Amino acid sequence: MDSKIVARPLVTITNVIWSFNTELHRPQLLLIKRADEPLKGKWALPETLLRSHESADAACIRLIDDKIGLQVPMSSTEQLATFTDPNRVAGSRALSLAYMTYLPSTPKLHPGYGATDAQWFTLSADQRKYVISHDRQQFILTTPSDLAFDHVQIINTAINRIKNKLDYQPGILHILGDSFTLRQAREVFAAFLGTTLDKIDNSNFKKTHNHLFKEVGTASLQHSGRPPKLFKLNC
């Protein structure tokens, strides 16, 4: 039995950064293409090594600024899980402290250090399998080798966390901004539930989730008819 103690493992901060694609009406997450080995050229979640002078929370915030040049408050993030599989990084003992971040806007992307490209990948479901895609690039989230390291597992953990909290703490709706319509909320719910918008009845949705939302006004009228009401999260 190997009882060797790992005195100094690498500690990485990995961030599942969510936003909302207003054209496709779907949630999306940020991936970067790795510039360096290991796994050079693979798509991956944004990550950084924890520095000696900072906390994991501070590293998470720094990572967002480093990768997409956006400064966000700590309230925009939440801890997801710690990933410690000895084989998650070949040749190294590396732990990942994973976070999720909800962005209400999508700034223009410029690949930061360690990346040759950065893109938003939209989330959808195909035959009960989650899929993320950008242009012709598509990853089915059942094939671990498609992304670097164990990032498919991290993304699936994030999706399950969000899905399980939809009915009582849907923090994912922060990607819609300070206010949103019920249709937009249903679009987000549909993506994580692996269904279509028309299968989430608006009246039933309002009745069952009314306790989570607070009405704050009406949207600007863009078409003929009654403008939709705007809501914000109570939680």
C-alpha positions, 0 to 999 in steps of 0.5 A: 500500500502506497502511503507516501504523503503529498506535501506540495500538490499544485492547487488550481482554481477552475471557474465555470463562467456562465452568461446568456446568449440573447440571440439564441436565448440560451445559457452559455459558458466560457471555454479557452483553448490552451496555449501550453502543455499539458494538453496544448490546443485542447478546449478547457475551462478557465483556470489559474494556479493559486498564488501564495499570497491570495485566498481561493476566493481572491484567485477566482475573482482575479481569474475572471479579470485575467481571462476576460478583463472583467472585474466582478464582486465576490457575490457573483460567484459561488464555490462548486466543489473540490476535485482531487482525483490523483489522475486528473492531471497526468504527471502531476498531483493537482487539486482543483477548487472549482467555482461558478460565476454568473455574468449578466453581460458578455464582454468582447473576449480576448484570450488571456495568458495561457490561451490562444482562443476564448469563446462562449459555448451555448448549452443545449440538450440532445436526447437527454445528453447535454451539449455545448457548442460554438459555430461548428465546434461541439462537445457532448458532455459524456465524453471526458476526453473531449475537454482538458483534464476532468473539465467535463466532470466539472461542467456536469457537476455545475449543471447538476448543481444548478438543475437541483436548485432551480426550484428554490435557489435559481442563482443561475438567473443572475445571468439575465441581469438585474431584471428579466421576463418570465419567458427568459427565466423559462428559457434558462430553466428549459436548457438545464432541464433538458427540455423545450420552452413550450413544455414549460407552461407560463401560467404554471411556471408563474404559479409554482415559482412566484415565491422566488420572484418579485415584480419590478415593472414592465419591459420596453414595448418593442412589438404591438401588444402588452409589454411583458412584466419584469421580475427580479430574484427574491433570493 
